[in-house]
Amino acid sequence: MEFEKEDRIRKRKDKKLSKQFEGVINDVKIKFLNFRFKTHSTPEETIDVIEIISKIKFQELNKEDVLIRLKKEDLTVEINGDWKYGWSGPGEHCVAYSAKKEN
């Protein structure tokens, strides 16, 4: 009985992870669900950012002058940027980097 419960939990977790894509931030592999470009405004500045959303908490990543390479299906994005902000909620994590240059 206990084994069946653990097996169901494992299958559910594997299903969630199989929906994620792989990317690299300064040679550190990450898994993500999606990314999006946004305009982030503060009283001091307005900048373009890329938000990377994942089900898995990101490990400590570099904050400045990073190279981001993301591949999702047939789309590849390569950006240089600096860390701007991050947030976390139940089962969802996000980091945002300013988009300095798009290749």
Steps between C-alpha positions, in 0.01 A plus 500: 500500500776746596701401193205577270463846653871575454482370143207732419686797648814415300300467175331836560835669566659339193209621285552859620875481436453354151315817396803716579760622254874537553706815495835632616587807705880550498566128453255402780226273365146592595157354428214737426134491401484825312661838450355835407619849416358787704557868555585562867446853627626660819505871590865512392494302176307297245676190366424191296536175696471130429319299770584130523233291674558154646345240729844435649670755725802653331836445663717805573559666164737776395360850543700709253604470138343160429449319172159334477428228243150357494363243257128430485378272223639661181567845655846592634562820696843634593523815718757684709362660815513579870281352774208728589262310728360161591185369661374170629160353570355156567643281224614791285828694495622785281816699433516810285800642316532829314537445130818685401548345160302249298687280250 
